[in-house]
Amino acid sequence: MEAPTPGLLDYAAGGSALVLLFVAYVIYPNTILQYGVWLAIFAIWMAWFVYYGTKWMYGVDGDPS
């Protein structure tokens, strides 16, 4: 079974994590905000992991791209 090609939602998950890190470490570096951002990134990663795993294992492609 071959891995599916990344789609719009895959790039959106990575981009949103990068934007959150930029805000927490460059724009407003605050320890509490950074902790919250890492929790949000973990939630984004877990959602992406389930989405991509489902797409890969079952051939489900609900990507709008």
N, C-alpha and C positions, 0 to 999 in steps of 0.2 A: 504494500500500500504506500503510495507516494504522498508526501506532505502537500497540502493545498497551498496555492500561491497566496501571499498576503493581500488583503483587500483594504478597502477604505476604513473599516472598523478596526482593523489591526493597526493601521497607521494612526488612527485617532486615539487609541489607547496609549501608544508610545508617545505621541505628541502631547497629550494632556498630562502625562507624568512628567515630561520635560518642562512644560510650562509651570506646573506646580513647584518643581524643584527650583526653577529660576526665580519665582516669586518668593519662595521661602529662604533662599540663600543669597539673592542679589538685591531684590527690591526691598524686602522687609525681613532682615535676618533676626528672628526671634526664636528662642529655644522651644517655646510651647507651640508656635506655628509650625516649626520644622517637625516636631513630633506628630502633629495632626496631619501634616502633608505626607509623612511616611506611612501613616495609617491609611490615608486616602489612596496612596499609590499601591499599597498592599491590596486594598479592595478592588482597585482597577485591574491589577495583575490577576487576581483570582477570577474576576469576571471574564477577563480575556482568556485565561487558561481554560476555563470551562467551555467558552465559546469556540475557541480554536480546536480543543480536543474533540468536541462534538462534531465540528466540521470535518476533522480529519478521520475520526473513527467511523462515523456513520454516513459520511458523504453529504451531510446536510449543508446547503449553501444558502443561508438567509442574508448574505451580504448584499446591500443595495447597490454596490458598484458593478 
